[in-house]
Amino acid sequence: MSETGTHGFELIDIKTKNIDASDLDRAKDVIGSYEGLFSRRALKFRAQGLHEMSLNESDYRRLILEEYTFLKRPVYFIDEAVFAGNAKKTVEAIKARIGE
């Protein structure tokens, strides 16, 4: 399910259509790591005992592709920039990028 929202953004419900490998890889290239896109807040992170493991980049990539809850949300692709999460500085950077 996708729809056009404010500022021409396309909203994609990752609960019904998880991020695909090419979009994830593009986001990683801009952000710098899969770990930077990974959400440790996901309930399954502790439930699966992942907090006790030493994860590497391929683990983060695999986990995000297997389970949408491991993707830090929201993720914005704006031109060549990518923003992940809702931290105050991320939201401010998004607003600056779109001119708000």
N, CA and C atoms as an extended XYZ file, in Angstrom:
300
Properties=species:S:1:pos:R:3:atomname:S:1:resname:S:1:resid:I:1 pbc="F F F"
N         0.846       -1.173        0.000 N   MET     1
C         0.000        0.000        0.000 CA  MET     1
C         0.892        1.236        0.000 C   MET     1
N         0.671        2.102       -0.926 N   SER     2
C         1.403        3.366       -0.915 CA  SER     2
C         0.440        4.477       -1.296 C   SER     2
N         0.781        5.669       -0.836 N   GLU     3
C        -0.049        6.821       -1.154 CA  GLU     3
C         0.833        8.053       -1.176 C   GLU     3
N         0.402        9.038       -1.897 N   THR     4
C         1.160       10.278       -1.947 CA  THR     4
C         0.686       11.162       -0.814 C   THR     4
N         1.633       11.707       -0.059 N   GLY     5
C         1.302       12.542        1.083 CA  GLY     5
C         1.875       13.922        0.927 C   GLY     5
N         2.085       14.586        2.017 N   THR     6
C         2.616       15.937        2.063 CA  THR     6
C         3.946       16.018        1.340 C   THR     6
N         4.165       17.099        0.642 N   HIS     7
C         5.418       17.360       -0.078 CA  HIS     7
C         5.707       16.306       -1.144 C   HIS     7
N         4.710       15.598       -1.601 N   GLY     8
C         4.922       14.610       -2.650 CA  GLY     8
C         5.595       13.329       -2.190 C   GLY     8
N         5.684       13.100       -0.877 N   PHE     9
C         6.279       11.864       -0.379 CA  PHE     9
C         5.374       10.689       -0.707 C   PHE     9
N         5.988        9.564       -0.973 N   GLU    10
C         5.242        8.326       -1.156 CA  GLU    10
C         5.363        7.532        0.129 C   GLU    10
N         4.229        7.221        0.732 N   LEU    11
C         4.204        6.455        1.970 CA  LEU    11
C         4.069        4.983        1.620 C   LEU    11
N         4.997        4.170        2.110 N   ILE    12
C         4.945        2.731        1.869 CA  ILE    12
C         4.798        2.039        3.220 C   ILE    12
N         3.775        1.243        3.364 N   ASP    13
C         3.518        0.511        4.594 CA  ASP    13
C         4.411       -0.730        4.623 C   ASP    13
N         5.504       -0.686        5.386 N   ILE    14
C         6.435       -1.808        5.373 CA  ILE    14
C         5.904       -3.026        6.116 C   ILE    14
N         4.763       -2.880        6.779 N   LYS    15
C         4.140       -4.058        7.387 CA  LYS    15
C         3.578       -4.978        6.307 C   LYS    15
N         3.154       -4.390        5.206 N   THR    16
C         2.585       -5.196        4.123 CA  THR    16
C         3.574       -5.405        2.984 C   THR    16
N         4.574       -4.523        2.871 N   LYS    17
C         5.590       -4.648        1.824 CA  LYS    17
C         6.922       -4.212        2.423 C   LYS    17
N         7.691       -5.183        2.912 N   ASN    18
C         8.970       -4.882        3.543 CA  ASN    18
C         9.910       -4.191        2.554 C   ASN    18
N        10.887       -3.467        3.069 N   ILE    19
C        11.876       -2.813        2.221 CA  ILE    19
C        12.579       -3.877        1.376 C   ILE    19
N        12.812       -3.575        0.117 N   ASP    20
C        13.498       -4.558       -0.723 CA  ASP    20
C        15.004       -4.377       -0.612 C   ASP    20
N        15.737       -5.385       -1.054 N   ALA    21
C        17.190       -5.415       -0.900 CA  ALA    21
C        17.863       -4.226       -1.563 C   ALA    21
N        17.402       -3.823       -2.733 N   SER    22
C        18.068       -2.709       -3.430 CA  SER    22
C        17.866       -1.392       -2.686 C   SER    22
N        16.661       -1.148       -2.151 N   ASP    23
C        16.433        0.074       -1.376 CA  ASP    23
C        17.231        0.046       -0.075 C   ASP    23
N        17.299       -1.116        0.569 N   LEU    24
C        18.075       -1.242        1.792 CA  LEU    24
C        19.558       -0.987        1.522 C   LEU    24
N        20.054       -1.568        0.446 N   ASP    25
C        21.463       -1.374        0.099 CA  ASP    25
C        21.761        0.087       -0.232 C   ASP    25
N        20.835        0.747       -0.917 N   ARG    26
C        21.001        2.173       -1.232 CA  ARG    26
C        21.035        2.994        0.052 C   ARG    26
N        20.128        2.682        0.975 N   ALA    27
C        20.093        3.392        2.248 CA  ALA    27
C        21.394        3.178        3.019 C   ALA    27
N        21.897        1.961        3.010 N   LYS    28
C        23.159        1.648        3.690 CA  LYS    28
C        24.313        2.436        3.092 C   LYS    28
N        24.342        2.547        1.766 N   ASP    29
C        25.414        3.284        1.107 CA  ASP    29
C        25.444        4.745        1.553 C   ASP    29
N        24.279        5.327        1.778 N   VAL    30
C        24.199        6.727        2.190 CA  VAL    30
C        24.421        6.872        3.696 C   VAL    30
N        23.769        6.032        4.488 N   ILE    31
C        23.869        6.094        5.947 CA  ILE    31
C        25.254        5.644        6.419 C   ILE    31
N        25.807        4.645        5.738 N   GLY    32
C        27.142        4.183        6.084 CA  GLY    32
C        27.217        2.778        6.643 C   GLY    32
N        26.087        2.259        7.120 N   SER    33
C        26.094        0.900        7.660 CA  SER    33
C        24.662        0.382        7.783 C   SER    33
N        24.537       -0.944        7.788 N   TYR    34
C        23.233       -1.545        8.057 CA  TYR    34
C        22.880       -1.357        9.529 C   TYR    34
N        23.896       -1.351       10.376 N   GLU    35
C        23.655       -1.146       11.802 CA  GLU    35
C        22.971        0.201       12.045 C   GLU    35
N        23.324        1.220       11.259 N   GLY    36
C        22.698        2.529       11.381 CA  GLY    36
C        21.227        2.536       10.993 C   GLY    36
N        20.791        1.510       10.306 N   LEU    37
C        19.388        1.376        9.905 CA  LEU    37
C        18.636        0.388       10.793 C   LEU    37
N        19.343       -0.226       11.719 N   PHE    38
C        18.784       -1.298       12.541 CA  PHE    38
C        18.185       -0.736       13.828 C   PHE    38
N        16.992       -1.202       14.169 N   SER    39
C        16.306       -0.755       15.378 CA  SER    39
C        16.488       -1.770       16.498 C   SER    39
N        17.193       -1.341       17.527 N   ARG    40
C        17.342       -2.188       18.713 CA  ARG    40
C        16.109       -2.088       19.613 C   ARG    40
N        15.189       -1.206       19.272 N   ARG    41
C        13.948       -1.054       20.034 CA  ARG    41
C        12.910       -2.109       19.675 C   ARG    41
N        13.141       -2.816       18.580 N   ALA    42
C        12.189       -3.849       18.155 CA  ALA    42
C        12.040       -4.890       19.258 C   ALA    42
N        10.807       -5.268       19.547 N   LEU    43
C        10.553       -6.253       20.595 CA  LEU    43
C        11.279       -7.572       20.325 C   LEU    43
N        11.392       -7.920       19.070 N   LYS    44
C        12.029       -9.187       18.715 CA  LYS    44
C        13.535       -9.167       18.949 C   LYS    44
N        14.126       -7.987       19.097 N   PHE    45
C        15.567       -7.879       19.332 CA  PHE    45
C        15.942       -8.616       20.617 C   PHE    45
N        15.228       -8.365       21.682 N   ARG    46
C        15.482       -9.064       22.945 CA  ARG    46
C        14.862      -10.453       22.938 C   ARG    46
N        13.673      -10.563       22.387 N   ALA    47
C        12.969      -11.851       22.389 CA  ALA    47
C        13.787      -12.943       21.693 C   ALA    47
N        14.522      -12.580       20.655 N   GLN    48
C        15.337      -13.553       19.928 CA  GLN    48
C        16.754      -13.658       20.502 C   GLN    48
N        17.011      -12.930       21.580 N   GLY    49
C        18.319      -12.987       22.214 CA  GLY    49
C        19.415      -12.280       21.435 C   GLY    49
N        19.018      -11.421       20.507 N   LEU    50
C        20.002      -10.732       19.671 CA  LEU    50
C        20.855       -9.756       20.471 C   LEU    50
N        20.309       -9.251       21.584 N   HIS    51
C        21.059       -8.315       22.426 CA  HIS    51
C        22.270       -8.974       23.078 C   HIS    51
N        22.286      -10.302       23.108 N   GLU    52
C        23.401      -11.046       23.703 CA  GLU    52
C        24.407      -11.513       22.654 C   GLU    52
N        24.140      -11.230       21.399 N   MET    53
C        25.003      -11.682       20.314 CA  MET    53
C        25.852      -10.537       19.782 C   MET    53
N        26.931      -10.910       19.153 N   SER    54
C        27.772       -9.943       18.458 CA  SER    54
C        27.386      -10.011       16.978 C   SER    54
N        26.659       -9.003       16.522 N   LEU    55
C        26.150       -9.000       15.152 CA  LEU    55
C        27.103       -8.258       14.231 C   LEU    55
N        27.191       -8.720       12.983 N   ASN    56
C        28.001       -8.021       11.983 CA  ASN    56
C        27.067       -7.427       10.919 C   ASN    56
N        27.636       -6.732        9.965 N   GLU    57
C        26.843       -6.041        8.942 CA  GLU    57
C        25.940       -6.993        8.162 C   GLU    57
N        26.423       -8.170        7.824 N   SER    58
C        25.572       -9.107        7.076 CA  SER    58
C        24.417       -9.600        7.942 C   SER    58
N        24.626       -9.713        9.256 N   ASP    59
C        23.533      -10.094       10.164 CA  ASP    59
C        22.460       -9.010       10.176 C   ASP    59
N        22.891       -7.742       10.316 N   TYR    60
C        21.926       -6.637       10.328 CA  TYR    60
C        21.122       -6.604        9.033 C   TYR    60
N        21.791       -6.766        7.906 N   ARG    61
C        21.112       -6.743        6.611 CA  ARG    61
C        20.085       -7.866        6.524 C   ARG    61
N        20.493       -9.078        6.861 N   ARG    62
C        19.606      -10.238        6.800 CA  ARG    62
C        18.397      -10.051        7.716 C   ARG    62
N        18.636       -9.601        8.930 N   LEU    63
C        17.547       -9.427        9.892 CA  LEU    63
C        16.538       -8.385        9.417 C   LEU    63
N        17.025       -7.262        8.879 N   ILE    64
C        16.112       -6.220        8.385 CA  ILE    64
C        15.280       -6.754        7.224 C   ILE    64
N        15.892       -7.495        6.324 N   LEU    65
C        15.152       -8.025        5.172 CA  LEU    65
C        14.157       -9.106        5.581 C   LEU    65
N        14.453       -9.823        6.656 N   GLU    66
C        13.555      -10.886        7.113 CA  GLU    66
C        12.386      -10.352        7.936 C   GLU    66
N        12.596       -9.270        8.671 N   GLU    67
C        11.591       -8.790        9.621 CA  GLU    67
C        11.544       -7.262        9.615 C   GLU    67
N        10.422       -6.713        9.180 N   TYR    68
C        10.297       -5.261        9.040 CA  TYR    68
C        10.525       -4.510       10.342 C   TYR    68
N        10.253       -5.122       11.488 N   THR    69
C        10.386       -4.397       12.756 CA  THR    69
C        11.835       -4.057       13.086 C   THR    69
N        12.788       -4.694       12.417 N   PHE    70
C        14.189       -4.387       12.671 CA  PHE    70
C        14.669       -3.158       11.894 C   PHE    70
N        13.869       -2.632       11.017 N   LEU    71
C        14.235       -1.422       10.277 CA  LEU    71
C        13.870       -0.203       11.110 C   LEU    71
N        14.853        0.654       11.340 N   LYS    72
C        14.607        1.901       12.051 CA  LYS    72
C        13.633        2.712       11.211 C   LYS    72
N        12.590        3.233       11.834 N   ARG    73
C        11.559        3.935       11.084 CA  ARG    73
C        11.317        5.314       11.674 C   ARG    73
N        10.817        6.193       10.839 N   PRO    74
C        10.604        6.081        9.402 CA  PRO    74
C        11.917        6.217        8.633 C   PRO    74
N        11.883        5.810        7.387 N   VAL    75
C        13.019        5.991        6.486 CA  VAL    75
C        12.555        6.915        5.367 C   VAL    75
N        13.328        7.966        5.127 N   TYR    76
C        13.021        8.915        4.061 CA  TYR    76
C        14.132        8.872        3.022 C   TYR    76
N        13.746        8.717        1.775 N   PHE    77
C        14.651        8.862        0.642 CA  PHE    77
C        14.291       10.199        0.005 C   PHE    77
N        15.176       11.182        0.112 N   ILE    78
C        14.917       12.508       -0.439 CA  ILE    78
C        16.081       12.840       -1.362 C   ILE    78
N        15.797       12.827       -2.650 N   ASP    79
C        16.843       12.996       -3.657 CA  ASP    79
C        17.921       11.942       -3.395 C   ASP    79
N        19.149       12.368       -3.178 N   GLU    80
C        20.235       11.422       -2.921 CA  GLU    80
C        20.452       11.177       -1.427 C   GLU    80
N        19.680       11.840       -0.583 N   ALA    81
C        19.827       11.697        0.866 CA  ALA    81
C        18.902       10.607        1.408 C   ALA    81
N        19.314       10.024        2.518 N   VAL    82
C        18.495        9.035        3.220 CA  VAL    82
C        18.529        9.392        4.698 C   VAL    82
N        17.359        9.366        5.325 N   PHE    83
C        17.228        9.646        6.749 CA  PHE    83
C        16.483        8.490        7.386 C   PHE    83
N        16.974        8.029        8.544 N   ALA    84
C        16.329        6.907        9.224 CA  ALA    84
C        16.102        7.242       10.686 C   ALA    84
N        14.898        6.954       11.153 N   GLY    85
C        14.565        7.166       12.550 CA  GLY    85
C        13.856        8.477       12.783 C   GLY    85
N        13.487        8.680       14.044 N   ASN    86
C        12.731        9.885       14.386 CA  ASN    86
C        13.398       10.701       15.488 C   ASN    86
N        14.708       10.555       15.616 N   ALA    87
C        15.443       11.379       16.579 CA  ALA    87
C        15.278       12.845       16.201 C   ALA    87
N        15.341       13.707       17.186 N   LYS    88
C        15.133       15.141       16.958 CA  LYS    88
C        16.048       15.675       15.865 C   LYS    88
N        17.337       15.314       15.891 N   LYS    89
C        18.258       15.838       14.882 CA  LYS    89
C        17.933       15.301       13.485 C   LYS    89
N        17.401       14.100       13.401 N   THR    90
C        17.005       13.532       12.108 CA  THR    90
C        15.806       14.277       11.553 C   THR    90
N        14.821       14.524       12.398 N   VAL    91
C        13.624       15.264       11.981 CA  VAL    91
C        14.006       16.675       11.537 C   VAL    91
N        14.905       17.318       12.271 N   GLU    92
C        15.348       18.667       11.897 CA  GLU    92
C        16.086       18.640       10.556 C   GLU    92
N        16.890       17.610       10.325 N   ALA    93
C        17.604       17.501        9.045 CA  ALA    93
C        16.635       17.296        7.891 C   ALA    93
N        15.590       16.513        8.100 N   ILE    94
C        14.568       16.293        7.075 CA  ILE    94
C        13.862       17.617        6.764 C   ILE    94
N        13.467       18.330        7.792 N   LYS    95
C        12.783       19.608        7.587 CA  LYS    95
C        13.680       20.583        6.826 C   LYS    95
N        14.954       20.613        7.171 N   ALA    96
C        15.884       21.506        6.474 CA  ALA    96
C        16.000       21.090        5.009 C   ALA    96
N        16.004       19.803        4.757 N   ARG    97
C        16.150       19.294        3.392 CA  ARG    97
C        14.951       19.665        2.507 C   ARG    97
N        13.748       19.623        3.106 N   ILE    98
C        12.553       19.914        2.314 CA  ILE    98
C        12.150       21.379        2.402 C   ILE    98
N        12.900       22.160        3.175 N   GLY    99
C        12.645       23.596        3.232 CA  GLY    99
C        11.574       24.031        4.185 C   GLY    99
N        11.394       23.307        5.252 N   GLU   100
C        10.405       23.717        6.277 CA  GLU   100
C        11.070       24.415        7.420 C   GLU   100
